Amino acid sequence: MMRLAEAANRKEDVEKYRQLAESIRSTFAKNFVKDDGQILDSKNQTGQSTYALAFGLDLVPAGVKSKAADQFVASIRKENDHLATGFLGTPFVLFALQTAGHPELAYKLVLNKTYPSWLQQVIWGSTTMWERWDGWRPDKGFQDPGMNSFNHYWLGCVSEWLFTQAAGIDTDGPGFKRIQIHPEIVNGQNGLNWVKASYDSIRGRISSAWRVNKGTFELEVDVPANCTATVYVPAREVATVSESGTPVAKASNVRFLKQEGKTTAFEIGSGHYRFQSKL
């Protein structure tokens, strides 16, 4: 509500909702967050969903975020690195793990091939995401027909993470006039070596295709006409980045914005771009 009030330039409402958010955050911490980082529900129980919702809704106090992140990871490890979330927790869990500083575990959950997992459904022949992890099983057949959709948002919510985080395509304001390309790169066993995706926005098709090859990061981007995009490239300094074979400092239509740790951000206009950097 605060962000909606900001967009509508209603300053009194912005302050009202800011204070309400702080009050909710403080009350939540007082009643449900423990000093050791455990986050409980109304029945004094803890689990993956309590951490997913708390991190996803920005309700974890700064002083215990590290401990809460450790507890969050422990709740995943307890299930042998599989999900045990329900309807409310699942849409938040992958994003929440990133917020908690563990994107590698988000990738691990996405890439699991054993039950319960998204890829297990694919292995069983699914071409859409189901309402239940066990909507059909080779040993048991179909689940309860009264609640057994085979094209359902609950588990289909993984597509949002795949587009906005794995591929990195997202809007940077209303209606994709400004675009963000910020792929989550995790090297090693728990990540991916390449991702290719496109999204048909109201402004036109947005494409992101990245690859890690022998220590080199390559990213191809398509930005629709009359749009601008902020592109995040994993690089410790601008000098290690090129665009279409040209040092990025000399590339046309590319403007350096900022350095964020191991990531360099650029602003680009409409068109096709090929970025390359050394990891």
Order of alpha helices (4+ residues) and beta strands (2+ residues): alpha-alpha-alpha-alpha-alpha-alpha-alpha-beta-beta-alpha-alpha-beta-beta-beta-beta-beta-beta-beta-beta-beta-beta-beta
